[in-house]
Amino acid sequence: MLGRCAAVVALLVGSVACSSAATDPAGLVGANGLGANALGPPLATPAEVGEWVREKTGQCDEVVPRTMEEFTDFVGPLRAKLYAPHVAEWATCAAGPYERLGLVVFRREQLKDFQQAWQAAMASGEVSDNPDFGFGNGFALSGTLGLEVLGLHELRCTPVEPGEEVGHTQPAEAEGCTYVQKPGHHH
């Protein structure tokens, strides 16, 4: 009986390991967890992100596709240098206090690369803070006001300060980065 139980346990462990690899063939799971896959529904186009925002807020009726040149104008040259190589496509819509809310879809296989590039830029002094978008599963919104209502997370590549309150925390794809949702935010 004991041998049979051990065989069942080995089969279960093996099937879990195989199913993890099968559901994450691009290696999007963070080193210590689920990464962006734990941040809600996966959205793969700006139109899907716009529809999701519309369902949550009743706004974002007209999603306007944008070019990468417009992205540089929108976020500035320094942030574009860090974000743009990892952005698959983006668009804007009007929602909440934003005339043009950026709906950014990342190349999912490059989330770790994006985070590592941001870490390197922080280490070199090129940027002084974490990314300033609100992050979901494979996408981000450019604004920060009101994003807690949507259940989006901040991407942090800096350690949590002693005494700093953080709510829901999920390991990101790159070691040393986390997705954080401040206390009181919905998810």
N, C-alpha and C positions, 0 to 999 in steps of 0.2 A: 504494500500500500504506500509506504514512504517513497519508494522508487517511482511509483506512478505519479504521486503529488509533485515530486521534483521535476519529472518530465513535463507535467502540465505547466508548472511555474516557468521552466525554461522555454516552453513554446510561447507562453504569454509574453515573456520578456523579449524574445526574438521578434514576435509579431509587432510589438510596440516599437521596437527599434526600426524595423523595416517600414512600418507605416509612417514614422517620423521622416525617414529619408524619402519615402514616396510622396508625402505631402509637402515636402520642402526641397525639391530637387535643385533649386538655385541657391540653397544655403542661406535662406533669409532668416532663419531662426537665430536669435541672439545667442551669444556664447553661454549665457546662463538662463535662457528662457525662450519665450515665443517671439520676442521682438515685435515688429509692426503687426504681425499676424494676430496679436492679442488686443489690438486697438479698435476693434469693431469690424464692420463689413469692409471687404476689400473693394476699393473703387479704382477702376482702371482708365477712366477717361474724364476729362473736365465736365462733359455733359452728365456723367453719373454723379460726380461730386456736386454739380449744380442742382441736380434733382434731389440729392440727399439734403443739401442745405435748404432747398425749398420745402421738403417734407418736414424739416425740423423747425423752420422759421416762418414759412409762408412767403418768403422773399427769394430773390435770385431767379426771377422769371426769365430774363434774357441772358443766356450764356454766350459770350462773345469770344470765339477763338482768337488767340494772340500769337504773334511771332516771337522768336527768341530775341530779336532785336528790341522788340517792345518790352520783353522781360528785363533786359538790361536797363532800359529807361525806367521801368517800374520799381526795381529793387536797388538800382545803383550799380556801378561797375564792380565794386569790391564784392558785394553779396552775389552778384551775377556770376563772378568768377568762381565762387564756391558752390552755388546752387546749380547753375545752368548745365554743367557737364552731366548732371545726374537727373535732369528733368526730361521726361518723355514729351510732355506737352502741357500747355497751360491755357487758361482763359480767364475772363473776368465776368462779374455780374455785380449788380447793386444789391446790397443786403445790410441791414442794420445801419450803423453809422458810416458805412463805406460806400462811396460812389462806385469804386472799382475794387471789389474784393477779389484777390488772386486765388484761383482754383488751380493748384499745382499738382500734377501727377508725376511721381518719380519713376525712374527705371528701377523696378523692384530689385533686380539683381545688383544694383549699385547703391543700395541704402547704406551698407557697411562702408563702402568707399567714400560716400558723401560724408558720413560721420567721421571717418578717419581724416579726411581732408580738412574738415572743420577743426578737429583736434589739433592738427598740424598748424593751421592758421592761428589758433589761439596760442599754441606753444611759441610760435615765432613772433607773436605780438601783432600780427596782421589784423586780427579782430580781437576784441577784448571781452566778448560775451558769447553766450550760447545762441544758436539759431533763433530767429524771432518769428517763426511761423507757428501755427497750431497744427499738430500732426495727428493723422489718422492712419489707417491701414493702407500704406502705399501712396498717400496723398497728403497735402497740407493746404491750409488756408493762410493767406498773407496777413490777415488781421489778428489782433490779440484781444480787442475789446469784445466781450460777449461770447468768446469761444468756449467758456466753461459750460454754457447752456448746451452746446453741441457735443460735449464730452470729449473734446480734443485734448491732446497732451502737449506739453512743452518737451522739446528735446534738449536734454542737459548733457553736456560733456565736461562739466565741472563737478567737483565733489559737493555733496550737501554740507553746508556749514553747520558747525555745532549749534544746536538749539533751533535750527531752521525747521519749520514745519513743512513737511511734504505729505501729500495724501497718497493716492494710488501711484505706485511706482512699478515700472516694468523694464527689465533690461532691454536695451536697444541692441542693434546688430553688432556694433563695435564695442569692444571691451572698454569700459570707462565711461560709456554713454548710457543714459537711461531716459525713458519716457516718463514724465512726471505730470500728475494731475493734482493741483493744489487742493488742500482740504476744502470740502464744501462744493466741489465741482461734481457735475453729474457724469456718469459713464454707463 
